[in-house]
Amino acid sequence: MIRRPAGTNSFEFAVVCGLRAAQLTRGCTPRVASEGKLITIAQMEVAAGLVAREPLPAKIVPPV
């Protein structure tokens, strides 16, 4: 069982792992050495802090 990092809620962990697994499916190079399913590799990467969610930049609204 892969434990999610402290400070990360379970929903965010699942979404980031799913997105990373999709990248691995498309052919990205894994950042951890492991032989297993892609989702497990993605979970290991996120748990190790090698992959993280980057917040979107704040939207700047021009003055009217």
Secondary structure, DSSP 8 states (H G I E B T S, - for coil): -----TT--HHHHHHHHHHHHHHHHTT---SS---S-HHHHHHHHHHTTSS-------------
